[in-house]
Amino acid sequence: MPTFTDMTKCDGCGECVDICPSDIMHIDPVYRRSYNVEPNFCWECYSCVKACPQHAIDVRGYSDFAPMGHQVRVLREKDKGIISWRIRYRDGRVKEFSFPIRTTRWGSIEMPGGDAAPDVEALRSPLLAHEPEALKVAALPTLAGT
């Protein structure tokens, strides 16, 4: 479900722009409000929803999830450590879901460092940098017969 911004709630702080991994959240230069420039490219990670201090970012539900005429409201409750979803159908029915926020504290992830740069031959390998050593395994698993 791609995201969209409720312009009446957005204050243009830019938190969603800073955290969007696909770089599709932008600030409108005229209205100073965020907007999703390309909903089709939304990764649906909802980082912007979680980061928005104004709760101005909602999602558009797919028709198989919530039929036309619905509203999906996402609320980040940082104090409780949950993300809540509320779906209101056209006929008035409401469904609510709550999930724990399973992320680390802001700023708690250490920056990578200390690893030597890979050599040129390693760039031709299908392995990621420093695999399997960084994973602390002798070798990566393979499919039988390969």
DSSP file (Angstrom, degrees, kcal/mol; ACC not computed):
  #  RESIDUE AA STRUCTURE BP1 BP2  ACC     N-H-->O    O-->H-N    N-H-->O    O-->H-N    TCO  KAPPA ALPHA  PHI   PSI    X-CA   Y-CA   Z-CA
    1    1 A M              0   0    0      0, 0.0    60,-0.2     0, 0.0    43,-0.0   0.000 360.0 360.0 360.0 110.8    0.0    0.0    0.0
    2    2 A P        -     0   0    0      0, 0.0    58,-3.0     0, 0.0     2,-0.2  -0.252 360.0-114.3 -68.2 157.5    1.8    3.2   -1.1
    3    3 A T  E     -A   59   0A   0     56,-0.2     2,-0.3    36,-0.1    56,-0.3  -0.491  29.0-178.3 -90.9 158.6    1.9    6.2    1.1
    4    4 A F  E     -A   58   0A   0     54,-2.4    54,-2.6    -2,-0.2     2,-0.4  -0.973  24.4-118.2-149.2 158.3    0.4    9.6    0.7
    5    5 A T  E     -A   57   0A   0     -2,-0.3     2,-1.0    52,-0.2    52,-0.2  -0.828  11.6-136.5-104.2 133.4    0.5   12.8    2.8
    6    6 A D    >>  -     0   0    0     50,-3.7     3,-1.7    -2,-0.4     4,-1.6  -0.786  19.6-156.8 -82.0 105.8   -2.5   14.5    4.4
    7    7 A M  T 34 S+     0   0    0     -2,-1.0    -1,-0.2     1,-0.3    50,-0.0   0.738  86.7  61.5 -62.1 -24.2   -1.6   18.1    3.5
    8    8 A T  T 34 S+     0   0    0      1,-0.2    -1,-0.3    48,-0.1    -2,-0.0   0.726 112.3  37.1 -75.8 -19.5   -3.7   19.5    6.3
    9    9 A K  T <4 S+     0   0    0     -3,-1.7    -2,-0.2    47,-0.2    -1,-0.2   0.699  94.6  97.5-101.1 -24.1   -1.6   17.7    8.9
   10   10 A C     <  -     0   0    0     -4,-1.6    -5,-0.0    46,-0.2    42,-0.0  -0.432  45.2-174.4 -71.7 135.8    1.9   18.0    7.3
   11   11 A D        -     0   0    0     -2,-0.2    -1,-0.1    22,-0.0    22,-0.1   0.317  46.8-112.8-109.5   6.3    4.1   20.8    8.6
   12   12 A G        +     0   0    0      1,-0.1    21,-0.1    22,-0.0    -2,-0.1   0.759  64.7 147.8  74.5  25.5    6.9   20.3    6.1
   13   13 A C        -     0   0    0      1,-0.1    -1,-0.1    21,-0.0    20,-0.1   0.801  51.7-135.6 -66.4 -28.6    9.5   19.1    8.6
   14   14 A G     >  +     0   0    0     12,-0.1     4,-2.3     3,-0.0     5,-0.2   0.509  63.9 129.5  88.5   5.0   11.1   16.8    6.1
   15   15 A E  H  > S+     0   0    0      1,-0.2     4,-1.4     2,-0.2     5,-0.1   0.897  77.0  49.9 -58.0 -39.6   11.5   13.7    8.4
   16   16 A C  H  > S+     0   0    0      1,-0.2     4,-1.4     2,-0.2    -1,-0.2   0.865 109.2  51.5 -67.9 -36.0    9.8   11.5    5.7
   17   17 A V  H  4 S+     0   0    0      1,-0.2    -2,-0.2     2,-0.2    -1,-0.2   0.912 109.4  50.3 -65.8 -43.0   12.1   12.9    3.0
   18   18 A D  H  < S+     0   0    0     -4,-2.3    -1,-0.2     1,-0.2    -2,-0.2   0.820 117.2  38.5 -65.7 -32.0   15.2   12.1    5.1
   19   19 A I  H  < S+     0   0    0     -4,-1.4    -1,-0.2    -5,-0.2    -2,-0.2   0.621  82.1 113.6 -99.4 -13.1   14.3    8.5    5.9
   20   20 A C    ><  -     0   0    0     -4,-1.4     3,-0.9    -3,-0.2     5,-0.0  -0.445  49.3-161.0 -66.2 117.0   12.7    7.4    2.6
   21   21 A P  T 3  S+     0   0    0      0, 0.0    -1,-0.2     0, 0.0    -4,-0.0   0.741  90.1  47.8 -72.5 -21.7   15.0    4.7    1.1
   22   22 A S  T 3  S-     0   0    0      0, 0.0    -2,-0.1     0, 0.0    19,-0.0   0.391 104.6-128.2 -99.9   4.6   13.5    5.0   -2.4
   23   23 A D  S <  S+     0   0    0     -3,-0.9    -6,-0.1    -6,-0.1    -5,-0.0   0.857  70.9 123.8  56.3  41.7   13.8    8.8   -2.4
   24   24 A I        +     0   0    0     17,-0.1    13,-3.1    13,-0.1     2,-0.6   0.526  44.1  89.1-108.5  -8.5   10.2    9.3   -3.5
   25   25 A M  E     +B   36   0B   0     11,-0.2     2,-0.3    -9,-0.2    11,-0.2  -0.809  58.0 169.0 -89.4 124.6    9.1   11.6   -0.6
   26   26 A H  E     -B   35   0B   0      9,-2.7     9,-2.3    -2,-0.6     2,-0.5  -0.866  35.9-117.2-130.4 162.8    9.7   15.2   -1.5
   27   27 A I  E     -B   34   0B   0     -2,-0.3     7,-0.3     7,-0.2     5,-0.0  -0.910  31.6-123.2-101.7 125.8    8.8   18.6   -0.1
   28   28 A D     >  -     0   0    0      5,-3.3     4,-2.0    -2,-0.5     5,-0.3  -0.528  15.5-144.6 -66.7 126.0    6.6   20.7   -2.4
   29   29 A P  T  4 S+     0   0    0      0, 0.0    -1,-0.2     0, 0.0    -2,-0.0   0.757  94.8  41.1 -68.3 -23.3    8.6   24.0   -3.0
   30   30 A V  T  4 S+     0   0    0      3,-0.1    -2,-0.0     1,-0.1    -3,-0.0   0.924 126.8  27.3 -87.3 -52.0    5.4   26.1   -3.1
   31   31 A Y  T  4 S-     0   0    0      2,-0.1     3,-0.1     0, 0.0    -1,-0.1   0.582  92.6-134.9 -91.3 -10.8    3.2   24.6   -0.3
   32   32 A R     <  +     0   0    0     -4,-2.0     2,-0.3     1,-0.2    -5,-0.0   0.902  63.3 123.9  55.8  44.6    6.1   23.3    1.9
   33   33 A R        -     0   0    0     -5,-0.3    -5,-3.3   -21,-0.1    -1,-0.2  -0.953  63.2-109.9-130.1 150.7    4.3   20.0    2.4
   34   34 A S  E     +B   27   0B   0     -2,-0.3     2,-0.3    -7,-0.3    -7,-0.2  -0.424  37.0 174.7 -78.6 156.1    5.6   16.5    1.7
   35   35 A Y  E     -B   26   0B   0     -9,-2.3    -9,-2.7    -2,-0.1     2,-0.7  -0.980  36.7-111.4-156.3 155.8    4.2   14.4   -1.1
   36   36 A N  E     -B   25   0B   0     -2,-0.3   -11,-0.2   -11,-0.2   -31,-0.0  -0.810  25.3-165.9 -91.2 111.5    5.0   11.0   -2.7
   37   37 A V  S    S+     0   0    0    -13,-3.1    -1,-0.2    -2,-0.7   -12,-0.1   0.755  81.5  18.3 -74.0 -24.0    6.3   11.8   -6.2
   38   38 A E    >   -     0   0    0    -14,-0.3     3,-2.0     1,-0.1    -1,-0.3  -0.614  61.3-178.9-148.9  83.7    5.9    8.2   -7.5
   39   39 A P  G >  S+     0   0    0      0, 0.0     3,-1.6     0, 0.0   -36,-0.1   0.788  82.6  65.6 -55.8 -29.4    3.6    5.9   -5.5
   40   40 A N  G 3  S+     0   0    0      1,-0.3    -2,-0.0   -38,-0.1     0, 0.0   0.756 100.4  51.2 -65.7 -22.2    4.3    3.0   -7.8
   41   41 A F  G <  S+     0   0    0     -3,-2.0    -1,-0.3   -17,-0.0     2,-0.2   0.329  79.1 128.1 -96.1   7.0    7.9    3.0   -6.6
   42   42 A C    <   -     0   0    0     -3,-1.6    -6,-0.0    -4,-0.2     0, 0.0  -0.467  51.2-153.0 -66.4 128.9    7.0    2.9   -2.9
   43   43 A W        -     0   0    0     -2,-0.2    -1,-0.2     1,-0.0    -3,-0.0   0.573  29.0-131.3 -77.4  -9.6    8.8    0.1   -1.2
   44   44 A E        +     0   0    0      1,-0.1    -2,-0.1   -43,-0.0    -1,-0.0   0.851  67.1 132.5  59.0  36.9    6.0   -0.1    1.4
   45   45 A C        -     0   0    0      0, 0.0    -1,-0.1     0, 0.0    -3,-0.0   0.686  57.3-145.3 -85.4 -20.6    8.5   -0.1    4.2
   46   46 A Y     >  +     0   0    0      1,-0.1     4,-2.2     3,-0.1     5,-0.2   0.717  53.1 138.8  61.1  25.1    6.5    2.7    6.0
   47   47 A S  H  > S+     0   0    0      1,-0.2     4,-2.1     2,-0.2     5,-0.2   0.894  72.9  52.5 -60.9 -38.6    9.6    4.3    7.4
   48   48 A C  H  > S+     0   0    0      2,-0.2     4,-1.7     1,-0.2    -1,-0.2   0.884 107.6  51.0 -65.4 -37.8    8.0    7.7    6.5
   49   49 A V  H  4 S+     0   0    0      1,-0.2    27,-0.2     2,-0.2    -1,-0.2   0.918 113.3  45.3 -63.3 -43.4    4.8    6.7    8.4
   50   50 A K  H  < S+     0   0    0     -4,-2.2    -2,-0.2     1,-0.2    -1,-0.2   0.824 116.2  46.0 -69.9 -32.0    6.9    5.8   11.5
   51   51 A A  H  < S+     0   0    0     -4,-2.1    -1,-0.2    -5,-0.2    -2,-0.2   0.711  83.1 105.9 -86.2 -20.5    9.1    8.9   11.3
   52   52 A C    ><  -     0   0    0     -4,-1.7     3,-0.9     1,-0.2    24,-0.2  -0.453  50.4-165.8 -68.7 115.0    6.4   11.5   10.8
   53   53 A P  T 3  S+     0   0    0      0, 0.0    -1,-0.2     0, 0.0    -4,-0.0   0.700  88.5  51.8 -73.4 -17.3    5.9   13.4   14.0
   54   54 A Q  T 3  S-     0   0    0     -3,-0.0    -2,-0.1     0, 0.0    -3,-0.0   0.462 103.3-127.7 -95.4  -2.5    2.6   14.9   12.8
   55   55 A H    <   +     0   0    0     -3,-0.9    19,-0.1    -6,-0.1   -45,-0.1   0.896  64.6 139.5  54.0  42.5    1.0   11.6   11.8
   56   56 A A        +     0   0    0    -47,-0.1   -50,-3.7    -7,-0.1     2,-0.6   0.505  39.2  85.9 -94.3  -5.9    0.4   13.1    8.4
   57   57 A I  E     +A    5   0A   0    -52,-0.2    17,-0.2    -8,-0.2   -52,-0.2  -0.867  51.0 168.0-106.9 125.3    1.3   10.1    6.2
   58   58 A D  E     -A    4   0A   0    -54,-2.6   -54,-2.4    -2,-0.6     2,-0.3  -0.595  27.2-117.4-117.9-179.1   -1.3    7.5    5.5
   59   59 A V  E     -A    3   0A   0     13,-0.7     2,-0.6   -56,-0.3    13,-0.5  -0.921  12.0-129.2-124.5 151.1   -1.5    4.6    3.0
   60   60 A R        -     0   0    0    -58,-3.0     2,-0.1    -2,-0.3    11,-0.1  -0.884  32.0-135.3 -95.9 120.0   -3.7    3.8    0.1
   61   61 A G        -     0   0    0     -2,-0.6     2,-0.1   -60,-0.2     9,-0.1  -0.466  15.4-115.4 -76.9 146.1   -5.0    0.3    0.5
   62   62 A Y    >>  -     0   0    0     -2,-0.1     4,-2.8     1,-0.1     3,-1.2  -0.444  29.5-112.0 -73.3 155.0   -5.1   -2.1   -2.4
   63   63 A S  T 34 S+     0   0    0      1,-0.3    -1,-0.1     2,-0.2     5,-0.1   0.789 117.0  54.0 -63.9 -28.2   -8.5   -3.2   -3.6
   64   64 A D  T 34 S+     0   0    0      1,-0.1    -1,-0.3     2,-0.1    -3,-0.0   0.711 115.1  41.3 -77.6 -17.6   -8.0   -6.8   -2.4
   65   65 A F  T <4 S+     0   0    0     -3,-1.2    -2,-0.2     1,-0.3    -1,-0.1   0.859 136.7   1.8 -92.5 -45.4   -7.0   -5.6    1.1
   66   66 A A  S  < S-     0   0    0     -4,-2.8    -1,-0.3     4,-0.1     4,-0.2  -0.917  83.1-126.6-147.3 115.4   -9.7   -2.8    1.5
   67   67 A P    >   -     0   0    0      0, 0.0     3,-0.8     0, 0.0    23,-0.1  -0.007  45.9 -63.9 -65.4 168.5  -12.3   -2.2   -1.2
   68   68 A M  T 3  S+     0   0    0      1,-0.2    22,-0.3    -5,-0.1     3,-0.1  -0.130 119.7  35.8 -53.0 140.1  -13.0    1.2   -2.8
   69   69 A G  T 3  S+     0   0    0      1,-0.3    -1,-0.2    -3,-0.1     2,-0.1   0.575  90.0 124.0  93.5  10.6  -14.3    3.9   -0.5
   70   70 A H    <   -     0   0    0     -3,-0.8     2,-0.4    -4,-0.2    -1,-0.3  -0.443  50.6-141.2 -96.6 171.7  -12.2    2.8    2.5
   71   71 A Q  E     -C   88   0C   0     17,-1.7    17,-2.5    -2,-0.1     2,-0.5  -0.999   7.0-161.5-131.6 132.9   -9.8    4.8    4.7
   72   72 A V  E     -C   87   0C   0    -13,-0.5   -13,-0.7    -2,-0.4     2,-0.5  -0.972  10.5-171.0-113.4 122.2   -6.6    3.3    6.1
   73   73 A R  E     -C   86   0C   0     13,-2.9    13,-2.5    -2,-0.5     2,-0.4  -0.958   3.5-164.3-116.8 125.5   -5.2    5.2    9.0
   74   74 A V  E     -C   85   0C   0     -2,-0.5     2,-0.4   -17,-0.2    11,-0.2  -0.910   6.3-172.7-109.6 134.7   -1.7    4.4   10.4
   75   75 A L  E     -C   84   0C   0      9,-2.6     9,-2.9    -2,-0.4     2,-0.7  -0.986  15.2-150.3-132.3 125.0   -0.7    5.7   13.8
   76   76 A R  E     -C   83   0C   0     -2,-0.4     2,-0.8   -27,-0.2     7,-0.2  -0.839  10.0-169.6 -92.0 117.2    2.8    5.4   15.3
   77   77 A E  E  >> +C   82   0C   0      5,-2.7     5,-1.8    -2,-0.7     4,-1.5  -0.776   8.6 176.3-109.0  86.0    2.4    5.2   19.0
   78   78 A K  T  45S+     0   0    0     -2,-0.8    -1,-0.2     1,-0.2    23,-0.1   0.853  76.1  56.2 -61.3 -38.7    6.1    5.6   20.1
   79   79 A D  T  45S+     0   0    0      1,-0.2    -1,-0.2    -3,-0.1    -2,-0.1   0.868 115.4  37.7 -63.1 -36.8    5.3    5.7   23.8
   80   80 A K  T  45S-     0   0    0     -3,-0.5    -1,-0.2     2,-0.2    -2,-0.2   0.617 107.9-125.8 -88.7 -14.4    3.5    2.3   23.6
   81   81 A G  T  <5 +     0   0    0     -4,-1.5    20,-2.7     1,-0.3     2,-0.3   0.836  68.6 114.8  73.8  33.1    6.0    0.9   21.0
   82   82 A I  E   < -CD  77 100C   0     -5,-1.8    -5,-2.7    18,-0.3     2,-0.5  -0.924  59.5-140.3-134.2 159.2    3.3    0.0   18.5
   83   83 A I  E     -CD  76  99C   0     16,-2.9    16,-2.4    -2,-0.3     2,-0.4  -0.983  26.5-158.5-111.9 127.8    2.1    0.8   15.0
   84   84 A S  E     -CD  75  98C   0     -9,-2.9    -9,-2.6    -2,-0.5     2,-0.4  -0.890   6.0-162.5-112.1 139.6   -1.7    0.8   14.8
   85   85 A W  E     -CD  74  97C   0     12,-3.0    12,-2.6    -2,-0.4     2,-0.5  -0.975   4.5-172.0-118.9 132.9   -3.7    0.4   11.6
   86   86 A R  E     -CD  73  96C   0    -13,-2.5   -13,-2.9    -2,-0.4     2,-0.5  -0.989   2.4-167.7-126.5 123.7   -7.4    1.4   11.4
   87   87 A I  E     -CD  72  95C   0      8,-3.1     8,-2.4    -2,-0.5     2,-0.6  -0.950   0.8-167.9-112.8 123.8   -9.5    0.5    8.4
   88   88 A R  E     -CD  71  94C   0    -17,-2.5   -17,-1.7    -2,-0.5     6,-0.2  -0.953  12.2-152.5-112.4 117.2  -12.9    2.1    8.0
   89   89 A Y    >   -     0   0    0      4,-2.7     3,-1.9    -2,-0.6   -19,-0.1  -0.375  29.0-105.9 -84.1 165.0  -15.0    0.6    5.3
   90   90 A R  T 3  S+     0   0    0      1,-0.3    -1,-0.1   -22,-0.3   -21,-0.1   0.843 119.6  57.5 -58.7 -34.6  -17.7    2.4    3.3
   91   91 A D  T 3  S-     0   0    0      1,-0.1    -1,-0.3     2,-0.1   -21,-0.0   0.410 123.4-102.7 -81.4   5.4  -20.5    0.7    5.3
   92   92 A G  S <  S+     0   0    0     -3,-1.9    -2,-0.1     1,-0.3    -1,-0.1   0.257  73.9 141.4  97.4 -12.8  -19.0    2.0    8.5
   93   93 A R        -     0   0    0     -5,-0.1    -4,-2.7     1,-0.0     2,-0.4  -0.338  34.8-156.8 -63.0 145.2  -17.3   -1.2    9.7
   94   94 A V  E     -D   88   0C   0     -6,-0.2     2,-0.4     2,-0.0    -6,-0.2  -0.991  10.8-172.0-127.6 132.8  -14.0   -0.6   11.4
   95   95 A K  E     -D   87   0C   0     -8,-2.4    -8,-3.1    -2,-0.4     2,-0.4  -0.981   8.3-164.6-121.8 138.0  -11.1   -3.1   11.8
   96   96 A E  E     -D   86   0C   0     -2,-0.4     2,-0.3   -10,-0.2   -10,-0.2  -0.965   7.1-177.2-126.8 140.5   -8.1   -2.3   13.9
   97   97 A F  E     -D   85   0C   0    -12,-2.6   -12,-3.0    -2,-0.4     2,-0.4  -0.973   5.1-165.7-131.7 146.1   -4.7   -4.0   14.0
   98   98 A S  E     -D   84   0C   0     -2,-0.3   -14,-0.2   -14,-0.2    -2,-0.0  -1.000   6.9-179.6-134.3 137.2   -1.7   -3.3   16.3
   99   99 A F  E     -D   83   0C   0    -16,-2.4   -16,-2.9    -2,-0.4     2,-0.1  -0.980  31.4-108.6-133.2 144.8    1.9   -4.5   15.8
  100  100 A P  E     -D   82   0C   0      0, 0.0     2,-0.8     0, 0.0   -18,-0.3  -0.430  33.3-114.7 -69.5 147.1    5.0   -4.0   17.9
  101  101 A I        -     0   0    0    -20,-2.7     2,-0.3   -24,-0.1   -25,-0.0  -0.762  31.8-171.2 -80.2 114.6    7.7   -1.7   16.5
  102  102 A R        +     0   0    0     -2,-0.8     2,-0.3     2,-0.0    -1,-0.1  -0.370  43.4 109.3-107.1  53.0   10.6   -4.0   16.0
  103  103 A T        -     0   0    0     -2,-0.3     2,-0.1     1,-0.0     3,-0.1  -0.800  69.5-103.6-120.9 165.8   13.2   -1.5   15.2
  104  104 A T        -     0   0    0     -2,-0.3     3,-0.1     1,-0.1     5,-0.1  -0.431  50.5 -81.4 -82.7 163.5   16.2   -0.3   17.0
  105  105 A R    >   -     0   0    0      1,-0.1     3,-2.0    -2,-0.1     4,-0.3  -0.299  59.1 -88.4 -60.6 147.7   16.4    3.0   18.8
  106  106 A W  T 3  S+     0   0    0      1,-0.3    -1,-0.1     2,-0.1    -3,-0.0  -0.387 113.9   9.3 -58.1 129.7   17.1    6.0   16.5
  107  107 A G  T 3  S+     0   0    0     -3,-0.1    -1,-0.3    -2,-0.1    -2,-0.1   0.500  97.1 110.5  80.3   4.3   20.9    6.5   16.3
  108  108 A S    <   +     0   0    0     -3,-2.0     2,-0.4     2,-0.1    -2,-0.1   0.625  48.9  95.4 -89.3 -11.9   21.7    3.2   18.0
  109  109 A I  S    S-     0   0    0     -4,-0.3     2,-0.2    -5,-0.1    -2,-0.0  -0.660  75.3-128.8 -83.2 128.4   23.1    1.4   15.0
  110  110 A E        -     0   0    0     -2,-0.4    -2,-0.1     1,-0.1     3,-0.1  -0.480  23.8-110.4 -75.8 145.0   26.9    1.6   14.7
  111  111 A M        -     0   0    0     -2,-0.2    -1,-0.1     1,-0.1     2,-0.1  -0.437  38.3-102.8 -70.4 146.0   28.4    2.8   11.5
  112  112 A P        +     0   0    0      0, 0.0     2,-0.3     0, 0.0    -1,-0.1  -0.386  62.6 128.8 -67.8 149.9   30.3    0.1    9.5
  113  113 A G        +     0   0    0     -3,-0.1     3,-0.1    -2,-0.1    -3,-0.0  -0.949  31.0  65.7 175.6 167.6   34.0    0.3    9.7
  114  114 A G  S    S+     0   0    0      1,-0.3     2,-0.3    -2,-0.3     0, 0.0   0.279  72.1 117.4  87.5 -11.9   37.1   -1.6   10.4
  115  115 A D        -     0   0    0      1,-0.1    -1,-0.3     3,-0.0     2,-0.1  -0.696  67.0-118.5 -89.8 141.7   36.8   -3.8    7.4
  116  116 A A        -     0   0    0     -2,-0.3     3,-0.1     1,-0.1    -1,-0.1  -0.433  37.7 -95.2 -72.0 151.1   39.4   -3.7    4.7
  117  117 A A        -     0   0    0     -2,-0.1    -1,-0.1     1,-0.1     2,-0.0  -0.434  47.1-107.3 -64.9 139.1   38.3   -2.7    1.2
  118  118 A P        -     0   0    0      0, 0.0    -1,-0.1     0, 0.0     2,-0.0  -0.333  33.9-114.1 -67.8 151.1   37.6   -5.8   -1.0
  119  119 A D     >  -     0   0    0      1,-0.1     4,-0.8    -3,-0.1     3,-0.5  -0.289  31.8 -99.1 -78.5 172.4   40.1   -6.6   -3.7
  120  120 A V  H >> S+     0   0    0      1,-0.2     3,-0.7     2,-0.2     4,-0.5   0.858 121.9  56.3 -62.7 -37.8   39.2   -6.4   -7.4
  121  121 A E  H >4 S+     0   0    0      1,-0.2     3,-1.2     2,-0.2     4,-0.4   0.858 100.0  60.0 -63.6 -34.5   38.6  -10.1   -7.7
  122  122 A A  H >4 S+     0   0    0     -3,-0.5     3,-1.0     1,-0.3    -1,-0.2   0.792  94.4  64.4 -64.5 -27.0   36.0  -10.0   -4.9
  123  123 A L  H << S+     0   0    0     -4,-0.8    -1,-0.3    -3,-0.7    -2,-0.2   0.733  99.7  52.8 -68.8 -21.4   34.0   -7.5   -6.9
  124  124 A R  T << S+     0   0    0     -3,-1.2    -1,-0.2    -4,-0.5    -2,-0.2   0.538  92.2  97.4 -88.2  -7.8   33.4  -10.3   -9.5
  125  125 A S  S <  S-     0   0    0     -3,-1.0    -3,-0.0    -4,-0.4     0, 0.0  -0.508  75.4-134.8 -82.4 148.1   32.1  -12.7   -6.8
  126  126 A P  S    S+     0   0    0      0, 0.0    -1,-0.1     0, 0.0     2,-0.1   0.593  79.8  98.8 -75.2  -9.1   28.4  -13.2   -6.2
  127  127 A L  S    S-     0   0    0     -5,-0.1     3,-0.1     1,-0.1    -2,-0.1  -0.423  79.2-115.0 -76.3 153.0   29.1  -13.0   -2.4
  128  128 A L    >   -     0   0    0      1,-0.2     3,-2.0    -2,-0.1    -1,-0.1  -0.362  55.8 -62.4 -77.4 167.1   28.5   -9.7   -0.5
  129  129 A A  T 3  S+     0   0    0      1,-0.3    -1,-0.2    -2,-0.1     5,-0.1  -0.262 120.7   0.3 -56.3 130.0   31.5   -7.9    1.0
  130  130 A H  T 3> S-     0   0    0      1,-0.2     4,-3.5    -3,-0.1     5,-0.3   0.672  95.4-178.6  65.9  21.5   33.3  -10.0    3.6
  131  131 A E  T <4  +     0   0    0     -3,-2.0    -1,-0.2     1,-0.3    -4,-0.1  -0.730  59.3  11.4 -86.6 146.5   31.0  -13.0    3.3
  132  132 A P  T >4>S+     0   0    0      0, 0.0     5,-1.5     0, 0.0     3,-0.7  -0.973 124.7  58.3 -87.8  -0.6   31.2  -15.6    4.9
  133  133 A E  G >45S+     0   0    0      1,-0.3     3,-1.6     2,-0.2    -2,-0.2   0.900 104.3  52.3 -59.0 -43.4   33.7  -14.2    7.4
  134  134 A A  G 3<5S+     0   0    0     -4,-3.5    -1,-0.3     1,-0.3    -3,-0.2   0.775 107.4  53.4 -65.8 -25.0   31.4  -11.3    8.6
  135  135 A L  G < 5S-     0   0    0     -3,-0.7    -1,-0.3    -5,-0.3    -2,-0.2   0.490 111.2-124.9 -86.1  -3.2   28.6  -13.8    9.2
  136  136 A K  T < 5 +     0   0    0     -3,-1.6     2,-0.3    -4,-0.4    -3,-0.2   0.898  69.4 121.7  59.8  43.7   30.9  -15.9   11.4
  137  137 A V      < -     0   0    0     -5,-1.5    -1,-0.2     1,-0.1    -2,-0.2  -0.936  68.3-128.3-130.0 156.9   30.4  -19.1    9.4
  138  138 A A  S    S-     0   0    0     -2,-0.3     2,-0.3     1,-0.3    -1,-0.1   0.891  88.8 -10.3 -70.9 -39.5   32.8  -21.3    7.6
  139  139 A A  S    S-     0   0    0     -7,-0.1    -1,-0.3    -3,-0.1     3,-0.1  -0.985  74.5-101.2-155.8 156.5   30.9  -21.2    4.3
  140  140 A L        -     0   0    0     -2,-0.3     2,-0.0    -3,-0.1    -9,-0.0  -0.552  49.1 -99.2 -78.9 148.4   27.5  -20.1    3.0
  141  141 A P        -     0   0    0      0, 0.0     2,-0.3     0, 0.0    -1,-0.1  -0.356  41.5-163.6 -66.6 148.1   24.9  -22.9    2.5
  142  142 A T        -     0   0    0     -3,-0.1     2,-0.2    -2,-0.0     3,-0.1  -0.875  24.9 -98.4-127.1 161.8   24.4  -24.2   -1.0
  143  143 A L    >   -     0   0    0     -2,-0.3     3,-1.4     1,-0.1     2,-0.1  -0.545  50.0 -96.9 -77.1 146.2   21.7  -26.2   -2.7
  144  144 A A  T 3  S+     0   0    0      1,-0.2    -1,-0.1    -2,-0.2     0, 0.0  -0.395 107.6  22.7 -64.3 135.9   22.4  -29.9   -3.0
  145  145 A G  T 3         0   0    0     -2,-0.1    -1,-0.2    -3,-0.1    -2,-0.0   0.583 360.0 360.0  86.3  10.8   23.8  -30.9   -6.4
  146  146 A T    <         0   0    0     -3,-1.4    -2,-0.1     0, 0.0    -3,-0.0   0.431 360.0 360.0-108.5 360.0   25.3  -27.5   -7.3
